[in-house]
Amino acid sequence: MVGGGDDADWYSFSIGEPGFSSNRLNLALKGDAGVYARVYSAGNFSNPVANVVAYNSHSNPLANTNLGLAPGNYFVKVGAVNPNSKANYNLDLSATPIADNAGHTKETALVINNLQPLNTSGQSFSFTDYVGHGDIADNYTFKTSAKTTLTIKFERLGTGNVDKARIHHQLSKIDGLAPQSLFWKNSAGASISAGIDALAQPTYELSGELEPGTYMLNLKSYFADGDNSYRVTLSTSP
Protein backbone atom coordinates (compact mmCIF):
# COMPACT_ATOMS: atom_id res chain seq x y z
CA MET A 1 0.00 0.00 0.00
CA VAL A 2 1.18 3.53 -0.79
CA GLY A 3 -0.20 7.02 -0.22
CA GLY A 4 -1.78 8.63 2.82
CA GLY A 5 1.55 9.27 4.49
CA ASP A 6 3.45 6.38 2.89
CA ASP A 7 5.30 8.25 0.15
CA ALA A 8 6.53 5.27 -1.87
CA ASP A 9 7.74 1.67 -1.84
CA TRP A 10 11.13 0.77 -3.28
CA TYR A 11 12.32 -2.55 -4.73
CA SER A 12 15.71 -3.51 -6.08
CA PHE A 13 16.72 -6.22 -8.55
CA SER A 14 19.66 -7.29 -10.70
CA ILE A 15 19.55 -8.86 -14.16
CA GLY A 16 22.16 -10.40 -16.42
CA GLU A 17 23.81 -13.75 -16.94
CA PRO A 18 26.71 -15.12 -18.99
CA GLY A 19 26.08 -15.43 -22.71
CA PHE A 20 23.30 -12.81 -22.82
CA SER A 21 24.08 -9.14 -23.44
CA SER A 22 20.71 -7.79 -22.35
CA ASN A 23 17.38 -8.77 -20.83
CA ARG A 24 13.76 -7.90 -21.52
CA LEU A 25 11.99 -6.69 -18.39
CA ASN A 26 8.28 -7.41 -18.09
CA LEU A 27 6.53 -5.17 -15.56
CA ALA A 28 2.80 -5.34 -14.78
CA LEU A 29 1.08 -2.97 -12.34
CA LYS A 30 -2.48 -2.63 -11.07
CA GLY A 31 -4.09 -0.92 -8.10
CA ASP A 32 -7.41 -0.16 -6.45
CA ALA A 33 -6.57 3.53 -7.04
CA GLY A 34 -4.12 5.35 -9.25
CA VAL A 35 -0.55 4.07 -8.80
CA TYR A 36 2.68 4.47 -10.74
CA ALA A 37 5.90 2.48 -11.05
CA ARG A 38 9.21 3.97 -12.17
CA VAL A 39 12.28 1.91 -13.01
CA TYR A 40 15.72 3.46 -12.37
CA SER A 41 19.19 2.29 -13.23
CA ALA A 42 21.40 2.21 -10.13
CA GLY A 43 23.20 5.54 -9.78
CA ASN A 44 20.75 7.47 -11.96
CA PHE A 45 17.61 8.46 -10.11
CA SER A 46 16.86 11.60 -12.12
CA ASN A 47 15.81 9.87 -15.36
CA PRO A 48 13.72 6.69 -15.07
CA VAL A 49 14.19 4.11 -17.82
CA ALA A 50 10.48 3.22 -17.59
CA ASN A 51 7.38 4.87 -16.14
CA VAL A 52 3.95 3.18 -16.04
CA VAL A 53 0.70 4.37 -14.46
CA ALA A 54 -2.36 2.25 -13.61
CA TYR A 55 -5.89 3.21 -12.53
CA ASN A 56 -8.65 1.02 -11.17
CA SER A 57 -11.51 2.43 -13.23
CA HIS A 58 -10.39 4.30 -16.34
CA SER A 59 -7.67 4.43 -18.96
CA ASN A 60 -5.17 1.91 -17.57
CA PRO A 61 -6.74 -0.70 -15.25
CA LEU A 62 -3.61 -2.81 -15.79
CA ALA A 63 -0.44 -1.11 -16.98
CA ASN A 64 2.60 -2.95 -18.23
CA THR A 65 5.86 -2.43 -20.06
CA ASN A 66 8.24 -4.66 -21.96
CA LEU A 67 11.69 -3.07 -21.97
CA GLY A 68 15.16 -4.13 -23.03
CA LEU A 69 17.71 -3.51 -20.28
CA ALA A 70 21.46 -3.89 -20.09
CA PRO A 71 22.75 -6.20 -17.35
CA GLY A 72 23.06 -4.37 -14.04
CA ASN A 73 21.33 -3.25 -10.87
CA TYR A 74 17.95 -1.50 -10.93
CA PHE A 75 15.34 -0.03 -8.59
CA VAL A 76 11.56 0.24 -8.86
CA LYS A 77 9.69 3.03 -7.11
CA VAL A 78 5.94 2.54 -6.61
CA GLY A 79 3.82 5.47 -5.45
CA ALA A 80 0.23 6.76 -5.39
CA VAL A 81 -0.88 9.13 -8.16
CA ASN A 82 -2.68 11.08 -5.42
CA PRO A 83 -0.23 10.99 -2.49
CA ASN A 84 -3.00 11.96 -0.06
CA SER A 85 -5.06 8.86 -0.88
CA LYS A 86 -4.14 5.28 -0.01
CA ALA A 87 -3.78 2.76 -2.82
CA ASN A 88 -3.32 -0.98 -2.68
CA TYR A 89 -1.41 -2.43 -5.63
CA ASN A 90 0.04 -5.54 -7.23
CA LEU A 91 3.43 -5.39 -8.93
CA ASP A 92 4.76 -8.26 -11.06
CA LEU A 93 8.32 -8.30 -12.43
CA SER A 94 10.05 -10.85 -14.61
CA ALA A 95 13.01 -10.79 -16.98
CA THR A 96 13.83 -12.85 -20.06
CA PRO A 97 17.43 -13.00 -21.40
CA ILE A 98 17.94 -11.76 -24.97
CA ALA A 99 20.56 -13.87 -26.75
CA ASP A 100 23.26 -12.02 -28.69
CA ASN A 101 23.84 -14.10 -31.82
CA ALA A 102 25.64 -11.49 -33.92
CA GLY A 103 28.72 -9.91 -32.36
CA HIS A 104 29.49 -6.21 -31.90
CA THR A 105 32.75 -6.24 -33.86
CA LYS A 106 34.11 -7.39 -37.20
CA GLU A 107 35.99 -10.18 -35.42
CA THR A 108 32.89 -11.48 -33.63
CA ALA A 109 30.45 -11.02 -36.53
CA LEU A 110 28.00 -13.79 -37.35
CA VAL A 111 29.39 -15.61 -40.39
CA ILE A 112 26.70 -16.30 -43.01
CA ASN A 113 26.89 -19.57 -44.95
CA ASN A 114 30.20 -20.40 -43.21
CA LEU A 115 31.71 -17.84 -45.63
CA GLN A 116 30.90 -20.08 -48.57
CA PRO A 117 30.11 -17.70 -51.47
CA LEU A 118 26.49 -16.52 -51.86
CA ASN A 119 26.41 -16.96 -55.63
CA THR A 120 23.74 -19.63 -56.08
CA SER A 121 20.43 -18.19 -57.26
CA GLY A 122 17.58 -18.68 -54.79
CA GLN A 123 19.66 -18.83 -51.62
CA SER A 124 18.04 -17.21 -48.59
CA PHE A 125 19.32 -16.65 -45.05
CA SER A 126 17.19 -15.15 -42.26
CA PHE A 127 18.26 -14.03 -38.78
CA THR A 128 16.31 -12.62 -35.84
CA ASP A 129 18.12 -10.58 -33.23
CA TYR A 130 18.04 -7.42 -31.11
CA VAL A 131 19.91 -4.12 -30.83
CA GLY A 132 19.36 -1.57 -28.10
CA HIS A 133 19.99 -1.46 -24.35
CA GLY A 134 22.99 -3.64 -23.58
CA ASP A 135 23.58 -4.68 -27.21
CA ILE A 136 24.92 -1.74 -29.18
CA ALA A 137 25.42 -3.39 -32.58
CA ASP A 138 25.11 -6.58 -34.62
CA ASN A 139 27.47 -7.54 -37.43
CA TYR A 140 27.11 -10.15 -40.20
CA THR A 141 29.75 -11.15 -42.76
CA PHE A 142 29.44 -13.02 -46.05
CA LYS A 143 31.42 -13.64 -49.26
CA THR A 144 30.75 -13.59 -53.00
CA SER A 145 33.06 -15.11 -55.62
CA ALA A 146 31.26 -13.74 -58.68
CA LYS A 147 28.88 -10.89 -59.45
CA THR A 148 25.80 -11.46 -57.30
CA THR A 149 22.41 -9.77 -57.13
CA LEU A 150 21.53 -9.53 -53.45
CA THR A 151 18.35 -8.39 -51.71
CA ILE A 152 18.41 -7.50 -48.01
CA LYS A 153 15.04 -7.24 -46.26
CA PHE A 154 14.73 -5.66 -42.81
CA GLU A 155 11.69 -6.22 -40.60
CA ARG A 156 11.29 -4.44 -37.28
CA LEU A 157 9.72 -6.68 -34.63
CA GLY A 158 8.53 -6.23 -31.04
CA THR A 159 6.55 -3.63 -29.16
CA GLY A 160 9.18 -1.25 -27.82
CA ASN A 161 8.94 2.55 -27.76
CA VAL A 162 7.95 3.37 -31.36
CA ASP A 163 9.64 6.78 -31.12
CA LYS A 164 12.92 5.00 -30.42
CA ALA A 165 12.38 2.08 -32.82
CA ARG A 166 14.82 3.07 -35.53
CA ILE A 167 17.71 0.95 -36.78
CA HIS A 168 20.77 2.24 -38.63
CA HIS A 169 22.27 -0.18 -41.13
CA GLN A 170 25.48 -0.12 -43.15
CA LEU A 171 26.69 -2.57 -45.80
CA SER A 172 30.42 -2.40 -46.45
CA LYS A 173 33.05 -4.21 -48.49
CA ILE A 174 35.79 -5.33 -46.08
CA ASP A 175 38.49 -6.81 -48.31
CA GLY A 176 40.78 -3.89 -47.52
CA LEU A 177 41.86 -2.39 -44.23
CA ALA A 178 38.91 0.02 -44.06
CA PRO A 179 35.26 -0.82 -44.86
CA GLN A 180 34.10 0.64 -48.17
CA SER A 181 30.55 2.01 -48.26
CA LEU A 182 28.38 0.71 -51.10
CA PHE A 183 25.97 2.50 -53.41
CA TRP A 184 23.19 0.81 -55.36
CA LYS A 185 20.62 2.02 -57.85
CA ASN A 186 17.00 2.32 -56.85
CA SER A 187 14.04 1.53 -59.14
CA ALA A 188 14.21 5.02 -60.63
CA GLY A 189 17.89 4.60 -61.48
CA ALA A 190 19.11 7.01 -58.80
CA SER A 191 22.13 6.16 -56.68
CA ILE A 192 21.27 5.27 -53.08
CA SER A 193 23.53 4.47 -50.17
CA ALA A 194 23.55 0.88 -48.99
CA GLY A 195 24.07 2.42 -45.56
CA ILE A 196 20.92 4.37 -44.69
CA ASP A 197 20.67 6.82 -41.77
CA ALA A 198 17.76 5.07 -40.07
CA LEU A 199 15.26 2.34 -40.68
CA ALA A 200 12.06 3.96 -39.42
CA GLN A 201 9.68 1.82 -41.48
CA PRO A 202 8.38 -1.54 -40.17
CA THR A 203 9.87 -3.19 -43.28
CA TYR A 204 12.49 -2.06 -45.77
CA GLU A 205 14.38 -3.66 -48.67
CA LEU A 206 17.67 -2.96 -50.42
CA SER A 207 18.66 -4.70 -53.62
CA GLY A 208 21.71 -4.41 -55.83
CA GLU A 209 24.62 -6.09 -57.54
CA LEU A 210 27.77 -7.01 -55.62
CA GLU A 211 31.24 -7.51 -57.04
CA PRO A 212 33.26 -10.49 -55.78
CA GLY A 213 34.55 -9.92 -52.27
CA THR A 214 33.85 -10.12 -48.55
CA TYR A 215 31.17 -7.94 -47.02
CA MET A 216 29.92 -6.87 -43.60
CA LEU A 217 26.40 -5.79 -42.67
CA ASN A 218 26.26 -3.66 -39.51
CA LEU A 219 23.01 -2.97 -37.64
CA LYS A 220 22.71 -0.73 -34.61
CA SER A 221 20.08 1.19 -32.70
CA TYR A 222 19.73 4.73 -34.04
CA PHE A 223 19.02 5.99 -30.51
CA ALA A 224 21.27 5.10 -27.56
CA ASP A 225 18.17 4.17 -25.54
CA GLY A 226 16.42 2.38 -28.39
CA ASP A 227 14.84 -1.06 -28.02
CA ASN A 228 14.71 -2.89 -31.34
CA SER A 229 14.04 -6.51 -32.21
CA TYR A 230 14.37 -7.26 -35.91
CA ARG A 231 14.59 -9.87 -38.65
CA VAL A 232 17.05 -9.52 -41.52
CA THR A 233 16.85 -11.73 -44.62
CA LEU A 234 19.50 -11.98 -47.34
CA SER A 235 18.49 -13.60 -50.63
CA THR A 236 20.11 -14.02 -54.06
CA SER A 237 18.61 -13.91 -57.53
CA PRO A 238 19.89 -14.14 -61.13
N, C-alpha and C positions, 0 to 999 in steps of 0.2 A: 504494500500500500504506500502511496505517496500523496503529498498535498496535506493541507491543514496543519502546517507546522513541520512536516517531514519534507524537506526541500527536494531531496532526490535519493535514489538508490544507485549504487555503483557496483559494477561487476568487472572482473578482469579475466582475460583468457589469452592463451598463446596458440598460434597455429604454425604449421610448417613441419615437414619431415623429409628425410633424405630422398632424392630422386624427383622431387616435385618443387618447382620454382615458385608456385603461388597456390592459393586456395580460394575457393568460392564460398563466401559466408552467406548462409541462409538465416535471416532474422525475421521472426514473426511476432507481432505485438497486438494485443487486444486489451481492452479495459472496460469497466462499467461506467467510466467517464473519460473525458479526453486525456490521453497520456502520450508522451513522446519518448523515443529512444534515440540517443546519439552515440555513434561509434567513433572513438578517438584512437589514433595511433599513439603509443607511449611516447611521452616527451612533447607532444603537440596537442594541446588542449584548446587552442584558439580556433582551429579549423577541423570540424568533424569530417570524417570520410564518408559518413552516412547519417541521414536524419529522417526518421519515419514518425508519423503521427497517426494515432488511431482514436476513433470516437465510438461510442456505444450505439448511437442512433442515426448518425448521418454519414457523411461522405466516405469515411474509412472505418467500417466496423472491425475489420481485421487488416492491419497494415503489414507489409513485408517488403524485404529487399533481398536482392541476390547480387552480391558484390564480390569482385575479384580483389584479393588482398595479398600483399607480399608477406612472406613468413615474418613473424615478429610478435610483439606483445601489444595487446589492445585493451581498451576499457569501454564499457557501455554505461552510459548515464541514462536512467529512466526517471522522468519527472511528470508532474501533473500539468496539463495545459493551463488550468486555472489553479495556481498554487494555493489559493485559499480554500479549495474544495478537495476532499479526499477522493482518491481513485484507487480501486483495486485493479490489478492487471496480471496478465500472463505473458511471459517473455520466453520464447523458444529460440535457441541458437544451435546451429550445426554448421560444420565446415566439410567441404569435399575437396580433396587435392586435385589440382589441375596438372596433368602430366605435361612435361616439356619435351616434345619429340624432336623439334628442330632447334639446333643450338644457336646461341647468340652471335657466334663468330664464324669466320670463313673456315677455320679449322674444325669446328664442331657442327658444321652444317649437316643437315639431313641429305644423304646421298641418294639421288633418284636413280632407279634402275641399276644400282650398283656401279654407276658410271659407265654402263654399257650404252653406246650411242642411241639416241632417240631418233632414229632415221626410218623406222618401219611405219608405214602409213597405218593409221587406226590405233596406234598405241594411246593409252590413257592412264594417267596416274593421279589419284585424288588423295588429299591429306586434310585432316581436320585438326586445328590447333588453336592456340590462344596467344594474344599479345596484350599487354596492359600492366596492371599492378604486379610487380614481382617478376615479370617476363618482358624485358624491354624490346626484344627483337627475335625473329625467326629467320633462319637462312636455309636455302635449299640449293644444291648444286646438281648439274647434269651436263652431259657431253653430247655433241653432235659430230659426226665424221664426214658428213656431206651436207649440202644445202637442205634445210628442213623448214617446212612451214609449221609453225607452232602457234597454238591458241592457248591462252592462259585465262581461265575463268575464276573470278573471285566471288565468293558468297559470304556475306556477313551473317553470322548466326547469333543466337542468344538474345537476352532481354536487358542488357545493360543500359546505362544512361545514353539515350539516343544522341544527345548533344555532344557526347564524347566519343561516339561510335564512328570513328574515322580511322582508316588504316592507310599509311603511306607504303608504297611499294616501289621497288627499284630493281630492274633487271640489268645485269652488267655482264660483260665478257671479261673473264678473269685469267686469260692465258698469260698476260703480262704481269708486271709488278703491281700496277694500279688498275682497279676495275674501270672498264670503259662503258660509259652510258650508251644505250641503244636508242635508235629512232626508227619507227615504223611508219608506214603510210596508213591513214584511215580510209574509210570507204569513199571519201571525196577526193582522195589523192593527196591530202595535205600531210605534212610530216608531223608526227606526234611523238612525244617522249615515251619510251617504255618504262620510265620512272615517273609516275604521276604524283602530284603534291599530296593528294588525299583521296581515298576511296570513301566517298560519302554515300554512294548509292548502295542499296541492299545487294545488288549484283552488278558485276562489271566484267567486260571481256577485252583482252588485247590479242591481236593476231598479227603475225608477220613472219618474214623469212629470216632464218638464221644462217650465217656462214658456219663452216666447221669450226669447232672450238669448245671450250669449257665455259660454262655460264653459272652465275649465282643469282638467285632471286631472294631479295631481302624484303621482309615485311616487318613493320613496326607500328605501334600505336602513334597516331598523329599528336595526341595529347598525352602529357606525362601521366595524367590520372585517368586515362582511358581504360575501357574494359571491353575487349573485343574478342569474341570467338568467331572463327571463320573456317571456310572450306576453300581450298585452292585446287584446281584441276588443270593439269597440263595434258594436252592431246595433240597428236600429229595428224597431218593430212597431206595428200599429194601436192 
